[in-house]
Amino acid sequence: MAQSSAAPQGYGIALYLRGRRLRLLDLGIAAAIVFVILSSLAIGPATAGPKRVAVYGDSLATGLFFGMQDLFGSQNSYNVTRRSKGGTGLVRDDQYDWVRQAEGFVHKDRPDVVVVSLGGNDRQDFTFKAHRVERFTEEWWIEYIRRAEQVMMALKRSAPKVYWLGIPVVRSNRMTKDYARLNVLFRELAQIHGIVYVDIWNKFRGPDQRFSPFETISGKKKRVRNRDGIHFTKYGNRRLAQIVTGAMRQQVALAQ
């Protein structure tokens, strides 16, 4: 496929335009490609434990923010802020433009760490260049990659560390399959742009490897998902916060 003058730029889109297709990829091949790209990028040393944590994204980001507040409690070491808006994503930029908002937010907040949750509302067509683009077509993926990369690069320009939260398994099998495809994209772009991808796909599944609204701890069941089959309960948001902060501690040695 020839690259037009309007084709978006970036490592991810370059890979796509060379014939890559967004599917559940051979992860061994994907990892090899990503390794070569990352080897050419300057990766700085880990910094001291962060003080300011900013949570950006959709309604799952809102839940994560409250989970972090609950988890950190009265600890003075952390200042968690949020810039989240339910029902938003990378598709409907006519309603809320995350590409434009991300850079402004990180410039104002000056966080040590940014955690992003986006994509849950993006299973839809969008209007691009005055015509409707059907979801998951080639044109849709190309534009979606461009927008995801723009958000990632805007955050990386100003934030020392960025974490991109994968979308969790949900009750609907159809939605879950679509989210799996989006997660493949987020994981690859995150690796390419030096962003930490936080994989929660297997964290909220039952013994049968399918969606489960409960988590069993010490023989007791705790509800982690709301009855809509998508969002998290208060306890679930706290568990989500534990997973995210665990990833942060691994990467930047968050102070206990």
SVG drawing of the C-alpha trace seen along z (x, -y; Angstrom):
<svg xmlns="http://www.w3.org/2000/svg" viewBox="-26 -24 47 47">
<polyline fill="none" stroke="black" stroke-width="0.4" points="0.0,0.0 1.5,-3.3 1.8,-6.0 -0.1,-9.1 0.9,-12.6 -1.7,-12.6 -0.6,-9.4 0.2,-9.8 3.8,-9.6 5.3,-7.5 7.0,-4.1 3.6,-2.3 2.1,-3.6 5.4,-2.9 5.1,0.8 1.5,0.9 2.2,-0.6 4.8,2.0 2.1,4.6 1.4,5.2 -2.2,5.9 -3.9,5.4 -4.8,8.9 -3.6,11.2 -0.1,11.1 2.7,13.6 4.1,12.1 7.6,13.5 7.9,11.6 6.4,8.5 8.8,8.6 11.8,9.0 10.7,5.9 10.1,3.9 13.5,4.9 15.3,3.6 13.4,0.3 13.9,-0.2 17.6,0.6 18.0,-2.6 16.2,-4.8 17.9,-6.6 16.5,-5.3 17.4,-7.2 18.1,-5.8 15.3,-5.3 14.4,-8.3 13.6,-8.7 10.3,-7.7 7.5,-9.8 5.5,-12.3 2.8,-13.5 0.7,-10.8 -1.8,-12.0 -4.6,-9.7 -5.9,-10.5 -8.6,-8.8 -12.2,-7.5 -14.5,-6.2 -12.1,-3.4 -9.5,-6.0 -12.0,-7.7 -12.4,-4.4 -8.6,-3.9 -8.2,-7.4 -10.5,-6.6 -8.9,-3.3 -5.5,-5.0 -6.9,-7.5 -8.3,-4.6 -5.0,-2.7 -2.8,-5.5 -5.1,-6.8 -3.5,-9.6 0.1,-9.0 1.7,-12.4 4.1,-10.9 1.6,-10.9 -0.5,-13.5 -2.9,-11.8 -4.8,-14.0 -7.2,-13.0 -8.2,-14.4 -10.8,-11.8 -14.1,-12.1 -16.5,-9.2 -17.6,-8.2 -14.5,-9.6 -11.8,-8.0 -9.7,-8.4 -12.5,-8.0 -15.0,-10.8 -12.6,-13.7 -15.5,-15.9 -16.8,-15.4 -13.5,-15.3 -10.1,-15.6 -7.6,-13.6 -4.9,-14.3 -5.2,-18.0 -6.0,-17.7 -3.2,-15.4 -0.4,-17.8 -2.2,-20.6 -2.9,-18.5 0.6,-17.2 2.0,-20.7 -0.3,-22.0 0.0,-19.1 3.8,-18.4 3.4,-14.9 6.2,-12.5 4.0,-9.7 1.0,-9.6 -1.4,-6.6 -3.7,-6.4 -6.8,-4.4 -8.4,-4.8 -10.0,-2.7 -13.1,-1.3 -15.4,-3.6 -13.7,-3.2 -15.6,-0.3 -17.3,-2.6 -17.1,-4.3 -15.9,-7.8 -16.0,-10.7 -12.6,-11.5 -12.0,-13.9 -15.7,-14.5 -16.6,-10.9 -17.6,-8.0 -15.0,-5.4 -16.2,-2.0 -14.6,-0.6 -11.7,1.8 -11.3,1.2 -7.8,0.4 -8.5,-3.3 -9.9,-3.2 -6.8,-1.5 -4.4,-3.9 -6.1,-6.9 -6.6,-5.3 -2.8,-4.5 -2.0,-8.1 -4.2,-9.4 -2.9,-6.9 0.7,-7.7 0.0,-11.5 -1.3,-11.1 1.7,-8.9 4.3,-11.2 2.6,-14.3 2.8,-12.7 6.4,-11.4 7.6,-14.9 6.7,-16.2 6.2,-13.3 9.2,-11.3 7.2,-8.1 4.0,-7.1 1.9,-3.9 -0.8,-2.8 -3.5,-0.6 -4.8,2.3 -8.5,2.8 -9.9,5.6 -11.9,8.6 -15.6,7.7 -18.8,9.7 -19.7,9.4 -17.7,11.9 -17.9,9.6 -16.6,6.6 -13.9,8.7 -12.6,9.8 -12.5,6.2 -10.7,5.1 -8.1,7.8 -7.3,6.3 -7.0,2.8 -4.7,4.1 -2.4,5.6 -2.1,2.2 -1.6,0.4 1.1,2.9 3.1,2.5 2.9,-1.3 3.7,-1.5 6.9,0.6 7.9,-1.4 7.5,-4.8 9.1,-3.9 5.8,-3.7 5.0,-1.0 2.0,1.1 0.2,2.5 -1.5,5.7 -4.6,6.5 -6.1,9.0 -5.6,12.1 -6.0,10.3 -9.8,10.3 -10.7,13.7 -12.1,16.7 -10.7,20.3 -12.4,20.9 -10.3,18.0 -13.4,16.0 -14.9,12.8 -15.6,13.1 -17.3,10.5 -15.7,12.0 -12.2,12.6 -11.6,15.3 -9.2,14.5 -8.5,16.9 -11.6,18.8 -13.9,15.7 -15.5,14.2 -15.2,10.4 -17.1,8.7 -14.6,6.7 -16.9,5.8 -20.1,3.8 -23.3,5.3 -22.8,3.6 -20.0,6.2 -17.5,3.5 -16.7,1.2 -15.1,2.0 -16.6,1.9 -14.9,-0.1 -13.0,3.1 -12.2,3.8 -10.8,0.3 -8.6,0.7 -7.3,4.0 -6.7,2.2 -4.8,-0.5 -2.7,2.2 -1.8,3.7 -0.9,0.3 1.2,-0.8 2.9,2.6 4.0,1.9 5.2,-1.5 7.3,-0.1 8.9,2.4 9.9,-0.4 10.7,-3.4 11.1,-2.1 8.1,-3.9 8.8,-4.5 6.8,-2.4"/>
</svg>
